[in-house]
């Protein structure tokens, strides 16, 4: 049975994906100028990192529902990472085909780092809840 909380999480996940598409494919010349570096890191790489950090968290809230076995938690984490990586690469690939954007593999690296860190965090939360449920 799908709960109202799950429906809300899935709607939020879809809105997040729409926001990613908008940010990745819109004309950047319409954005205001920002400083080029923050703490020596290019601002656009920080933006890419922050854009993809929520992906595993939102996927977990929308589709996982606290797995019952360690193997399921591992599979969910790996599948989420794989789908996130495909999304990140896909956005860069499409940007490379657009006349007003360009493909930058360093953007993909920032996306991938965010996905990996977030997937590890979600996996830890998932297995922690698994251990708690087994003791009760």
Buried (B, 14 or more C-beta within 10 A) or exposed (E): EEEEEBEEBBEBBEEBEEEBEEBBBEEEEEEEEEEEEEEEEBEBBBBBBEBBBBBBBBBBBBBBBEBEEEEBBBEBBEBBBEBBBEBBBEBBEBBEEEEEBEBBEEBBBBBBBBBBBBBEBBBEBBBEBBEEEEEE
